[in-house]
Amino acid sequence: MSTLSLHSPLHSPPHGPLQSRINPTIKRAAALAVALLCAACNFTVTPPQRPAAVVPPPAAINSLTLDQYRSAVAQRIVERNPSYVLRGNPQAMLRSLVVVSFVVDRDGQIVTSSVFRTNGDDEAESTALATLRRSAPLPLPPSKLLNAKGQVELFEDWLFNDNGKFQLRTFASPQAQTIE
């Protein structure tokens, strides 16, 4: 029985040894695979760091005080904008729902306000923001609701009928059940 060597004349390629004919890309891929295999033994996954979130004071989360303050703010908006307020039940298919996010400081001033969610009705968005601005200054927020910056963030929904009048979700009547 005979054994053949890789260096025997029968197995040598006509243009040099086998090693010189292996594609350089394959060599790199093999080296990378070996390196990754070795690295896997010491491999750890570190999740990405999340940016520090602004944490509301514990007293502000789902507290009766927050609900009371939200109602006081809604009442101010309704009182300062009587010609825009819908009396009775909103229609079954609302024209628009505009959710506004706003920040109130310790003095009841609106620091920022913006449309958080909408169906794209520019007129309804403008009305919601304008009626909020006309309501300033808002009632003073309870100190236990204030964050480290001395502010509280609120959300309110303006529910618009086709006639452009609205109700705030805080005080909204049940919607009509049939489309007229």
Secondary structure, 3 states (H helix, E strand, C coil): CCCCCCCCCCCCCCCCCHHHHCCHHHHHHHHHHHHHHHHHCCCCCCCCCCCCCCCCCHHHCCCHHHHHHHHHHHHHHHHHCHHHECCCCCCCCCCEEEEEEEEEECCCCEEEEEEEECCCCHHHHHHHHHHHHHCCCCCCCCHHHCCCCCEEEEEEEEEECCCCCEEEHHHCCCCCCCCC
